Amino acid sequence: MLNVTLELRCNVCGGERFLLPTLDETAQDIRCAGCSAFKCKSQDLERAMAAAGSRRGGRHPAL
């Protein structure tokens, strides 16, 4: 899992750091790094980031 800061907030604890699964992990859940609450599936985050990038003139947001 990668521990990263995202422009999201955990609905449970208000944290901004999340655990992202790596390619070799079977679980594709994105969870809060502070309290482990489920936030979303990695596919959902990828779609949202791609949509945000296309709204910004085709640029992809930096990770």
N, C-alpha and C positions, 0 to 999 in steps of 0.2 A: 504494500500500500504506500502511496505517496501522500505526505502530509502537506497540503497547500492552503494558501489563503485565497478565497474566492469572493467576488462581490455578491455574496449570498449571506443570509443569516439563518442560524439554526432556530427552528420554531420552539424548541424546548429550552435551550440555555442562552440563546442569543449569540453564540460563537460564530466566528467567520472563518475558522480553519476546518478543513474537511479532509477526509481520507479518501483518496481516489484509487481504485484498483489498477494494478499493472496488467499488461497483456497476458501474463502467465497465470493469473488468478481466475478461479472459476466464478466466484461471487462478483457480480458487477454492480453492487450497491455502493452508493456514495453516502458516507456517514459522517456525522460531526466528529471532529477529532477530540472535542472536549467531553461530550456525554454519550457518544456512539449512537445518537438518534439517527434513524433513516431519513435521508433527504430526498434522494431520487435514484433512478437507474442511470448508469453511465451513458447509455444511448440517448436518454432524454436530455442530459446535459450537453452532449455533442450536438444534437439537433438545435437546441436553444442557442448555443454558441455560433453555429453556422448561420442561423437566422439573424443573429445580432451582427455578425460580420457582413452579411449581405446588405443590411440596412445602413452600414457605415461605408458604403461605396465600394463593396467588394473586398475590403480588407478583413482579414481574419484577426480576431483578438489574440493578443499574446498570452501564453499560458505561464 
